[in-house]
Amino acid sequence: MNRFEILEKAIETYGVNHQIDMAIEELAEIIHALCKYKRSPDEKHVTDVKEEIADGQITLDQLKIIFSADDDVAEFDRQKIARLAGRVHMRS
């Protein structure tokens, strides 16, 4: 099974609402890990942040599947990166 198939199977196995709840939980864990890193920016907390980013990315990818949003998210991403580019360029 490839990555997409595994993500789809998880949604099918656990259900949409459960996977949405998991996304909420995983994204909150990123916030928690970042707060711990800010208090103590050591290697352990860096590793924790990286692990939580991976968990969060998996659940975000599942949300794209659930909401049939891959193309829309990609377009919003392009727009927001272009806007950010304009903002950071203005500050240089």
A tleap script that builds the chain and sets N, CA, C and O, in Angstrom:
source leaprc.protein.ff14SB
mol = sequence {
  NMET ASN ARG PHE GLU ILE LEU GLU LYS ALA
  ILE GLU THR TYR GLY VAL ASN HIE GLN ILE
  ASP MET ALA ILE GLU GLU LEU ALA GLU ILE
  ILE HIE ALA LEU CYS LYS TYR LYS ARG SER
  PRO ASP GLU LYS HIE VAL THR ASP VAL LYS
  GLU GLU ILE ALA ASP GLY GLN ILE THR LEU
  ASP GLN LEU LYS ILE ILE PHE SER ALA ASP
  ASP ASP VAL ALA GLU PHE ASP ARG GLN LYS
  ILE ALA ARG LEU ALA GLY ARG VAL HIE MET
  ARG CSER
}
set mol.1.N position { 0.853 -1.190 0.000 }
set mol.1.CA position { 0.000 0.000 0.000 }
set mol.1.C position { 0.891 1.243 0.000 }
set mol.1.O position { 1.908 1.300 0.692 }
set mol.2.N position { 0.486 2.227 -0.787 }
set mol.2.CA position { 1.223 3.482 -0.775 }
set mol.2.C position { 0.664 4.411 0.311 }
set mol.2.O position { -0.325 4.092 0.971 }
set mol.3.N position { 1.305 5.540 0.477 }
set mol.3.CA position { 0.933 6.479 1.546 }
set mol.3.C position { -0.536 6.874 1.478 }
set mol.3.O position { -1.248 6.831 2.482 }
set mol.4.N position { -0.985 7.260 0.280 }
set mol.4.CA position { -2.375 7.694 0.100 }
set mol.4.C position { -3.342 6.582 0.483 }
set mol.4.O position { -4.338 6.833 1.161 }
set mol.5.N position { -3.058 5.368 0.059 }
set mol.5.CA position { -3.933 4.239 0.371 }
set mol.5.C position { -3.982 3.973 1.871 }
set mol.5.O position { -5.036 3.644 2.416 }
set mol.6.N position { -2.847 4.117 2.531 }
set mol.6.CA position { -2.806 3.919 3.988 }
set mol.6.C position { -3.654 4.983 4.684 }
set mol.6.O position { -4.410 4.673 5.605 }
set mol.7.N position { -3.529 6.230 4.246 }
set mol.7.CA position { -4.317 7.313 4.844 }
set mol.7.C position { -5.808 7.083 4.614 }
set mol.7.O position { -6.615 7.259 5.527 }
set mol.8.N position { -6.174 6.687 3.390 }
set mol.8.CA position { -7.586 6.387 3.100 }
set mol.8.C position { -8.094 5.229 3.955 }
set mol.8.O position { -9.214 5.277 4.466 }
set mol.9.N position { -7.277 4.193 4.112 }
set mol.9.CA position { -7.666 3.023 4.903 }
set mol.9.C position { -7.871 3.421 6.371 }
set mol.9.O position { -8.790 2.923 7.022 }
set mol.10.N position { -7.028 4.309 6.890 }
set mol.10.CA position { -7.194 4.775 8.273 }
set mol.10.C position { -8.520 5.505 8.434 }
set mol.10.O position { -9.220 5.318 9.428 }
set mol.11.N position { -8.864 6.339 7.449 }
set mol.11.CA position { -10.144 7.056 7.502 }
set mol.11.C position { -11.304 6.062 7.466 }
set mol.11.O position { -12.263 6.181 8.228 }
set mol.12.N position { -11.201 5.094 6.581 }
set mol.12.CA position { -12.240 4.066 6.465 }
set mol.12.C position { -12.346 3.230 7.743 }
set mol.12.O position { -13.446 2.909 8.193 }
set mol.13.N position { -11.195 2.883 8.323 }
set mol.13.CA position { -11.166 2.025 9.508 }
set mol.13.C position { -11.695 2.738 10.746 }
set mol.13.O position { -12.510 2.183 11.483 }
set mol.14.N position { -11.237 3.958 10.976 }
set mol.14.CA position { -11.569 4.659 12.213 }
set mol.14.C position { -12.745 5.625 12.086 }
set mol.14.O position { -13.364 5.986 13.087 }
set mol.15.N position { -13.050 6.039 10.867 }
set mol.15.CA position { -14.158 6.955 10.639 }
set mol.15.C position { -13.707 8.403 10.535 }
set mol.15.O position { -12.689 8.808 11.096 }
set mol.16.N position { -14.497 9.161 9.801 }
set mol.16.CA position { -14.173 10.560 9.547 }
set mol.16.C position { -14.096 11.364 10.842 }
set mol.16.O position { -13.119 12.078 11.068 }
set mol.17.N position { -15.107 11.256 11.685 }
set mol.17.CA position { -15.116 12.068 12.911 }
set mol.17.C position { -13.930 11.760 13.808 }
set mol.17.O position { -13.352 12.669 14.405 }
set mol.18.N position { -13.563 10.499 13.908 }
set mol.18.CA position { -12.411 10.117 14.733 }
set mol.18.C position { -11.127 10.714 14.165 }
set mol.18.O position { -10.288 11.211 14.917 }
set mol.19.N position { -10.970 10.671 12.857 }
set mol.19.CA position { -9.747 11.207 12.261 }
set mol.19.C position { -9.706 12.730 12.361 }
set mol.19.O position { -8.626 13.309 12.482 }
set mol.20.N position { -10.851 13.381 12.312 }
set mol.20.CA position { -10.874 14.832 12.551 }
set mol.20.C position { -10.448 15.116 13.991 }
set mol.20.O position { -9.657 16.026 14.238 }
set mol.21.N position { -10.976 14.335 14.943 }
set mol.21.CA position { -10.555 14.493 16.340 }
set mol.21.C position { -9.062 14.253 16.496 }
set mol.21.O position { -8.393 14.956 17.253 }
set mol.22.N position { -8.536 13.259 15.780 }
set mol.22.CA position { -7.095 12.980 15.846 }
set mol.22.C position { -6.295 14.166 15.316 }
set mol.22.O position { -5.252 14.511 15.872 }
set mol.23.N position { -6.778 14.787 14.248 }
set mol.23.CA position { -6.088 15.963 13.703 }
set mol.23.C position { -6.055 17.083 14.736 }
set mol.23.O position { -5.025 17.728 14.932 }
set mol.24.N position { -7.176 17.305 15.388 }
set mol.24.CA position { -7.234 18.340 16.426 }
set mol.24.C position { -6.218 18.032 17.526 }
set mol.24.O position { -5.477 18.912 17.963 }
set mol.25.N position { -6.194 16.786 17.963 }
set mol.25.CA position { -5.277 16.373 19.026 }
set mol.25.C position { -3.816 16.517 18.591 }
set mol.25.O position { -2.991 17.043 19.338 }
set mol.26.N position { -3.505 16.053 17.393 }
set mol.26.CA position { -2.115 16.119 16.929 }
set mol.26.C position { -1.650 17.556 16.737 }
set mol.26.O position { -0.505 17.879 17.055 }
set mol.27.N position { -2.510 18.417 16.228 }
set mol.27.CA position { -2.120 19.815 16.052 }
set mol.27.C position { -1.938 20.504 17.407 }
set mol.27.O position { -1.076 21.371 17.555 }
set mol.28.N position { -2.741 20.122 18.379 }
set mol.28.CA position { -2.552 20.649 19.740 }
set mol.28.C position { -1.223 20.172 20.315 }
set mol.28.O position { -0.562 20.907 21.049 }
set mol.29.N position { -0.830 18.942 19.984 }
set mol.29.CA position { 0.446 18.415 20.473 }
set mol.29.C position { 1.630 19.164 19.868 }
set mol.29.O position { 2.669 19.303 20.513 }
set mol.30.N position { 1.481 19.646 18.637 }
set mol.30.CA position { 2.534 20.491 18.054 }
set mol.30.C position { 2.663 21.773 18.874 }
set mol.30.O position { 3.771 22.198 19.202 }
set mol.31.N position { 1.541 22.374 19.196 }
set mol.31.CA position { 1.554 23.593 20.002 }
set mol.31.C position { 2.234 23.326 21.340 }
set mol.31.O position { 3.081 24.107 21.773 }
set mol.32.N position { 1.871 22.240 21.988 }
set mol.32.CA position { 2.449 21.884 23.285 }
set mol.32.C position { 3.964 21.673 23.176 }
set mol.32.O position { 4.721 22.154 24.018 }
set mol.33.N position { 4.398 20.958 22.145 }
set mol.33.CA position { 5.833 20.702 21.954 }
set mol.33.C position { 6.590 22.006 21.693 }
set mol.33.O position { 7.707 22.182 22.180 }
set mol.34.N position { 5.993 22.909 20.936 }
set mol.34.CA position { 6.639 24.200 20.675 }
set mol.34.C position { 6.768 25.029 21.949 }
set mol.34.O position { 7.787 25.685 22.167 }
set mol.35.N position { 5.743 24.999 22.784 }
set mol.35.CA position { 5.807 25.723 24.061 }
set mol.35.C position { 6.926 25.177 24.937 }
set mol.35.O position { 7.663 25.942 25.559 }
set mol.36.N position { 7.052 23.848 24.985 }
set mol.36.CA position { 8.132 23.244 25.771 }
set mol.36.C position { 9.491 23.626 25.205 }
set mol.36.O position { 10.423 23.907 25.958 }
set mol.37.N position { 9.609 23.638 23.877 }
set mol.37.CA position { 10.869 24.030 23.237 }
set mol.37.C position { 11.234 25.474 23.589 }
set mol.37.O position { 12.396 25.765 23.872 }
set mol.38.N position { 10.261 26.370 23.576 }
set mol.38.CA position { 10.542 27.770 23.897 }
set mol.38.C position { 11.058 27.927 25.321 }
set mol.38.O position { 11.907 28.777 25.588 }
set mol.39.N position { 10.537 27.096 26.246 }
set mol.39.CA position { 11.003 27.155 27.639 }
set mol.39.C position { 12.391 26.563 27.794 }
set mol.39.O position { 13.183 27.009 28.623 }
set mol.40.N position { 12.676 25.545 26.979 }
set mol.40.CA position { 13.953 24.838 27.108 }
set mol.40.C position { 14.379 24.330 25.728 }
set mol.40.O position { 14.077 23.194 25.363 }
set mol.41.N position { 15.081 25.173 24.960 }
set mol.41.CA position { 15.412 24.816 23.576 }
set mol.41.C position { 16.577 23.821 23.470 }
set mol.41.O position { 17.633 24.131 22.917 }
set mol.42.N position { 16.356 22.630 24.012 }
set mol.42.CA position { 17.400 21.614 23.944 }
set mol.42.C position { 17.059 20.583 22.862 }
set mol.42.O position { 15.989 20.633 22.256 }
set mol.43.N position { 17.986 19.653 22.631 }
set mol.43.CA position { 17.831 18.677 21.546 }
set mol.43.C position { 16.611 17.777 21.741 }
set mol.43.O position { 15.958 17.398 20.768 }
set mol.44.N position { 16.303 17.436 22.985 }
set mol.44.CA position { 15.131 16.588 23.242 }
set mol.44.C position { 13.861 17.270 22.755 }
set mol.44.O position { 13.006 16.637 22.136 }
set mol.45.N position { 13.741 18.560 23.036 }
set mol.45.CA position { 12.537 19.278 22.627 }
set mol.45.C position { 12.502 19.504 21.121 }
set mol.45.O position { 11.427 19.545 20.522 }
set mol.46.N position { 13.670 19.650 20.510 }
set mol.46.CA position { 13.723 19.751 19.044 }
set mol.46.C position { 13.199 18.454 18.437 }
set mol.46.O position { 12.397 18.479 17.503 }
set mol.47.N position { 13.651 17.331 18.966 }
set mol.47.CA position { 13.197 16.024 18.481 }
set mol.47.C position { 11.696 15.863 18.683 }
set mol.47.O position { 11.000 15.360 17.801 }
set mol.48.N position { 11.197 16.286 19.836 }
set mol.48.CA position { 9.754 16.204 20.107 }
set mol.48.C position { 8.954 17.023 19.097 }
set mol.48.O position { 7.915 16.574 18.614 }
set mol.49.N position { 9.436 18.221 18.781 }
set mol.49.CA position { 8.748 19.069 17.804 }
set mol.49.C position { 8.728 18.374 16.442 }
set mol.49.O position { 7.697 18.350 15.770 }
set mol.50.N position { 9.859 17.812 16.040 }
set mol.50.CA position { 9.923 17.125 14.745 }
set mol.50.C position { 8.944 15.959 14.680 }
set mol.50.O position { 8.265 15.767 13.671 }
set mol.51.N position { 8.873 15.185 15.753 }
set mol.51.CA position { 7.948 14.051 15.780 }
set mol.51.C position { 6.502 14.520 15.695 }
set mol.51.O position { 5.694 13.926 14.981 }
set mol.52.N position { 6.177 15.576 16.417 }
set mol.52.CA position { 4.803 16.090 16.386 }
set mol.52.C position { 4.461 16.687 15.027 }
set mol.52.O position { 3.315 16.603 14.585 }
set mol.53.N position { 5.441 17.289 14.362 }
set mol.53.CA position { 5.200 17.790 13.004 }
set mol.53.C position { 4.827 16.627 12.090 }
set mol.53.O position { 3.903 16.742 11.285 }
set mol.54.N position { 5.541 15.510 12.209 }
set mol.54.CA position { 5.224 14.335 11.386 }
set mol.54.C position { 3.808 13.845 11.653 }
set mol.54.O position { 3.051 13.579 10.719 }
set mol.55.N position { 3.452 13.725 12.927 }
set mol.55.CA position { 2.091 13.292 13.280 }
set mol.55.C position { 1.054 14.268 12.728 }
set mol.55.O position { 0.034 13.863 12.170 }
set mol.56.N position { 1.335 15.552 12.894 }
set mol.56.CA position { 0.414 16.577 12.406 }
set mol.56.C position { 0.270 16.533 10.893 }
set mol.56.O position { -0.833 16.692 10.371 }
set mol.57.N position { 1.378 16.319 10.181 }
set mol.57.CA position { 1.320 16.258 8.723 }
set mol.57.C position { 0.473 15.089 8.245 }
set mol.57.O position { -0.286 15.210 7.284 }
set mol.58.N position { 0.611 13.963 8.921 }
set mol.58.CA position { -0.205 12.795 8.565 }
set mol.58.C position { -1.687 13.117 8.712 }
set mol.58.O position { -2.484 12.803 7.828 }
set mol.59.N position { -2.052 13.737 9.816 }
set mol.59.CA position { -3.467 14.041 10.019 }
set mol.59.C position { -3.934 15.155 9.087 }
set mol.59.O position { -5.085 15.141 8.653 }
set mol.60.N position { -3.071 16.119 8.768 }
set mol.60.CA position { -3.448 17.146 7.796 }
set mol.60.C position { -3.688 16.529 6.421 }
set mol.60.O position { -4.616 16.920 5.714 }
set mol.61.N position { -2.858 15.574 6.050 }
set mol.61.CA position { -3.055 14.893 4.772 }
set mol.61.C position { -4.373 14.115 4.768 }
set mol.61.O position { -5.042 14.034 3.738 }
set mol.62.N position { -4.745 13.546 5.909 }
set mol.62.CA position { -6.034 12.875 5.992 }
set mol.62.C position { -7.176 13.882 5.849 }
set mol.62.O position { -8.191 13.579 5.222 }
set mol.63.N position { -7.020 15.070 6.423 }
set mol.63.CA position { -8.050 16.098 6.275 }
set mol.63.C position { -8.214 16.499 4.814 }
set mol.63.O position { -9.332 16.754 4.367 }
set mol.64.N position { -7.120 16.559 4.068 }
set mol.64.CA position { -7.220 16.863 2.636 }
set mol.64.C position { -8.059 15.803 1.927 }
set mol.64.O position { -8.857 16.122 1.046 }
set mol.65.N position { -7.876 14.549 2.313 }
set mol.65.CA position { -8.658 13.468 1.713 }
set mol.65.C position { -10.122 13.592 2.123 }
set mol.65.O position { -11.015 13.518 1.279 }
set mol.66.N position { -10.366 13.778 3.408 }
set mol.66.CA position { -11.732 13.865 3.925 }
set mol.66.C position { -12.511 14.982 3.236 }
set mol.66.O position { -13.676 14.805 2.879 }
set mol.67.N position { -11.867 16.122 3.051 }
set mol.67.CA position { -12.554 17.288 2.497 }
set mol.67.C position { -12.319 17.460 0.995 }
set mol.67.O position { -12.646 18.502 0.428 }
set mol.68.N position { -11.747 16.429 0.350 }
set mol.68.CA position { -11.451 16.494 -1.095 }
set mol.68.C position { -10.805 17.830 -1.431 }
set mol.68.O position { -11.241 18.547 -2.332 }
set mol.69.N position { -9.759 18.141 -0.686 }
set mol.69.CA position { -9.236 19.501 -0.713 }
set mol.69.C position { -7.811 19.630 -1.232 }
set mol.69.O position { -7.228 20.709 -1.130 }
set mol.70.N position { -7.235 18.582 -1.778 }
set mol.70.CA position { -5.829 18.639 -2.177 }
set mol.70.C position { -5.559 19.782 -3.154 }
set mol.70.O position { -4.642 20.575 -2.935 }
set mol.71.N position { -6.346 19.878 -4.232 }
set mol.71.CA position { -6.130 20.942 -5.218 }
set mol.71.C position { -6.424 22.315 -4.633 }
set mol.71.O position { -5.692 23.271 -4.889 }
set mol.72.N position { -7.487 22.417 -3.850 }
set mol.72.CA position { -7.837 23.701 -3.241 }
set mol.72.C position { -6.764 24.150 -2.266 }
set mol.72.O position { -6.386 25.322 -2.251 }
set mol.73.N position { -6.270 23.228 -1.451 }
set mol.73.CA position { -5.218 23.567 -0.486 }
set mol.73.C position { -3.963 24.006 -1.232 }
set mol.73.O position { -3.300 24.962 -0.828 }
set mol.74.N position { -3.638 23.315 -2.315 }
set mol.74.CA position { -2.457 23.690 -3.098 }
set mol.74.C position { -2.600 25.101 -3.653 }
set mol.74.O position { -1.635 25.865 -3.664 }
set mol.75.N position { -3.787 25.449 -4.109 }
set mol.75.CA position { -4.015 26.797 -4.637 }
set mol.75.C position { -3.939 27.844 -3.521 }
set mol.75.O position { -3.310 28.888 -3.694 }
set mol.76.N position { -4.576 27.570 -2.377 }
set mol.76.CA position { -4.459 28.502 -1.245 }
set mol.76.C position { -3.002 28.653 -0.822 }
set mol.76.O position { -2.560 29.751 -0.484 }
set mol.77.N position { -2.261 27.553 -0.839 }
set mol.77.CA position { -0.845 27.585 -0.479 }
set mol.77.C position { -0.089 28.511 -1.433 }
set mol.77.O position { 0.691 29.350 -0.983 }
set mol.78.N position { -0.308 28.370 -2.738 }
set mol.78.CA position { 0.368 29.240 -3.716 }
set mol.78.C position { 0.039 30.711 -3.455 }
set mol.78.O position { 0.923 31.567 -3.482 }
set mol.79.N position { -1.237 30.992 -3.201 }
set mol.79.CA position { -1.652 32.371 -2.956 }
set mol.79.C position { -0.989 32.937 -1.702 }
set mol.79.O position { -0.506 34.069 -1.695 }
set mol.80.N position { -0.976 32.138 -0.655 }
set mol.80.CA position { -0.436 32.615 0.617 }
set mol.80.C position { 1.087 32.753 0.574 }
set mol.80.O position { 1.647 33.655 1.198 }
set mol.81.N position { 1.753 31.868 -0.154 }
set mol.81.CA position { 3.203 31.998 -0.320 }
set mol.81.C position { 3.536 33.248 -1.124 }
set mol.81.O position { 4.492 33.958 -0.811 }
set mol.82.N position { 2.747 33.515 -2.161 }
set mol.82.CA position { 2.962 34.732 -2.953 }
set mol.82.C position { 2.762 35.972 -2.089 }
set mol.82.O position { 3.533 36.927 -2.179 }
set mol.83.N position { 1.729 35.954 -1.252 }
set mol.83.CA position { 1.482 37.094 -0.356 }
set mol.83.C position { 2.630 37.250 0.639 }
set mol.83.O position { 3.077 38.365 0.907 }
set mol.84.N position { 3.103 36.137 1.182 }
set mol.84.CA position { 4.231 36.178 2.124 }
set mol.84.C position { 5.485 36.693 1.425 }
set mol.84.O position { 6.235 37.483 1.999 }
set mol.85.N position { 5.714 36.254 0.200 }
set mol.85.CA position { 6.873 36.729 -0.547 }
set mol.85.C position { 6.842 38.247 -0.694 }
set mol.85.O position { 7.864 38.920 -0.552 }
set mol.86.N position { 5.658 38.771 -0.980 }
set mol.86.CA position { 5.514 40.218 -1.080 }
set mol.86.C position { 5.792 40.899 0.247 }
set mol.86.O position { 6.415 41.960 0.281 }
set mol.87.N position { 5.346 40.315 1.319 }
set mol.87.CA position { 5.563 40.920 2.643 }
set mol.87.C position { 7.025 40.892 3.060 }
set mol.87.O position { 7.539 41.888 3.569 }
set mol.88.N position { 7.696 39.781 2.855 }
set mol.88.CA position { 9.096 39.710 3.282 }
set mol.88.C position { 9.979 40.500 2.353 }
set mol.88.O position { 11.013 41.013 2.780 }
set mol.89.N position { 9.603 40.616 1.090 }
set mol.89.CA position { 10.362 41.428 0.156 }
set mol.89.C position { 10.303 42.908 0.547 }
set mol.89.O position { 11.283 43.638 0.400 }
set mol.90.N position { 9.151 43.335 1.043 }
set mol.90.CA position { 8.981 44.719 1.459 }
set mol.90.C position { 9.859 45.040 2.655 }
set mol.90.O position { 10.226 46.199 2.848 }
set mol.91.N position { 10.203 44.055 3.459 }
set mol.91.CA position { 10.997 44.290 4.663 }
set mol.91.C position { 12.491 44.264 4.405 }
set mol.91.O position { 13.266 44.692 5.261 }
set mol.92.N position { 12.919 43.774 3.246 }
set mol.92.CA position { 14.357 43.683 2.976 }
set mol.92.C position { 14.973 45.034 2.743 }
set mol.92.O position { 16.176 45.131 2.502 }
savepdb mol mol.pdb
quit
